[in-house]
Amino acid sequence: MNLFRWRAGFGVLFIACSGMIAFALYHQFYEWLMPCLMCVYERIALIGFGLTALLAAIIPPKTRSGVYAWCTVLTGWALFGAVTGVRHVWLQYGPKDPTVSCAASLPFPIDLNALPGWIAAVIRPVGDCSNIDFMLFGVTLPAWIIVACVGLIAATWWLARRQLAEIRRNQWR
């Protein structure tokens, strides 16, 4: 029964990440809010978490080390997104320093000309990281990314705890 909970839980986390990316793409292509470099890194973190969660749902662990391996990788993706979100919020609300810009703070490691056009359009950094272009319920989107990533970490380890308890229970049968 707990294997179903593991699969369903990580399936829901995959759908949540897909929904967040769909929300970002809607605002990019229909509201013309172009992503900055930090937004692109946050998107990459959510895409990485979502795809890893999908793999975890398809290939559930049978051992304790498998549970810890999946959850460590997922936590890494979510921490990458949360740390990027913190840096993005700092660029938006921190002291304005003309020498620090979004493009100069982190290099973009992917050659976008080598990718298909639709992928390059999704992850092409255009905007300025210090601008606040959109707020949802009075909170900027990078702050929502931090909240979402912390929630993803909490959900991941809650599912891990349940799976570890099931493994421990089956070990003594």
N, C-alpha and C positions, 0 to 999 in steps of 0.2 A: 504493500500500500504506500509506503514511503517513497518508493521509486517513482510512483505516479506524481507524488508531491514534488519531488526533485525536478522531474521533467516539466510539469505544469508551471512550477515556480520560475524556472529559467526560461520557459517559453513566454511567460508574462513579462519577464525582464527584457527579453528580446523585443517584444511588441512595444514596450514602453520606450526603449531606445529608438525603435523605428518611428514611433510617434513624435519623439522629440526632433529627430532629423527631418521628418516630414513637415513639422511646424517651422523649422529653420528654412527649409527649401521653399515653403509657401511664401514666407516673408521675403526671401531673396528674389524669387521669380515673379511674384505677383504684387508685392508691396515695394519692390526695388530697394530693399535694405541690403546693401552689399556687405559681405562678411569681411572682417579684418583678419589679420594674421592669427590673432589669439582665438577668434571665432572658429577659424579653420582647424586649429589644434584642438579646440574643444569638440568640434564635430568628429575629428579623427578618433578622439578618445571614446566618444559615444558609439561610433561605428565599430571600433575595436571591441568595446565591452559587449555590444549587442551581438556581434558575430561569435564571440567567445561564449556568450550565454547560450546562443543557439547550438553551438557544438557541445556544450555541457548538457543541454537537454537531449541531444541526439545520442551522445555517448556518456551515460551516467557512470560515476565511479562505483567500484565494488569494494574498494579498500579505503582505509583511513588516509593513506598517503595520496590516493587519487582525489579524495575530497579536498585535502589540503592543497594539492597541486592546482585543481580547477579554481579554487577560491583565491589562491595567491595571485594567479594570473588575472582574474577578474578584478581583484582589489588593486592590482597595479594599473590597469586601465582606468579605473574610477579615480584613483589617486592622481594620475596624470591629468585627468579632466578637472579635478578639484583644484590642484595646484595651479593649473593654467587659468582657471576661473578666478582664483585669488589674485594672481598677477594682473589679470584683466581688470578686475575691480580696482586694484591699486592704481593702474594706469588711468582709470576713469575718475576716481575720486581723490587720488593722492595729489601731492603738490605738483603743479605743472612745471616740468623741466623741459625747456626747449631743446636740450641736447639729447634727451631720451625720447626716441620715437618707437612706435610699434614695430616698424619694419627693421629698424636697426637693433632691436633688443634680441630677436631670435631669427636666425636664418631659416628660410624655407627649403627643406632638403630635397624636394621633389622637382624634377624637370617637367613642368606642365606641358611642354610641347611634345613630349614623348607619350603622353596619355591620350586616350580618346577624348574627343571634344566635350562629351557630356560629363565625364569624370572631372576634367579640368574646370568646367563651369561650376561644379559643386564645391571644389576646394581651392578656387583661385582667390587669394587674398587681395581685396581692393580697398576696403574702407580704412578709416583711421580708428585705432584702438581706443583712443581717449574720448572719442565722441560717444554720447549717449543718444542713440537714434530711436530706441524703442524701450518702453517700460511696460511690464505686465503686472497689474495690481500695484503699481508704484515701486516695483523692484526691477532692476536691470536684468537683462538676460544672463550676463555672466554670474550674477548672484544666484539666479535660478539654477544655473549649471552646478554651482557649489552645492546647493541644497539637493539637487537630483543625484549628484555623485555620492554624497554622504548617504542618501537613501538607498542607492544601489549597493553600497558597501554593507549597510545594515541588513538589507534583504539577502544578500549573498551569504553572509555569515549566519543569519537565522536559518536559511535552508541548509547550510553546512552542519549546523548544530543538530538539526532534525535528522539529517542523513547519518551523521556520526552516531547518534543514539540508536538508530535502526541497525547499523553495522554492529555496534556493541551488543545489542539485544540478540542478533542472529549469531553472534560469535559463541554465545553460551548455550545455544540449543543443540 
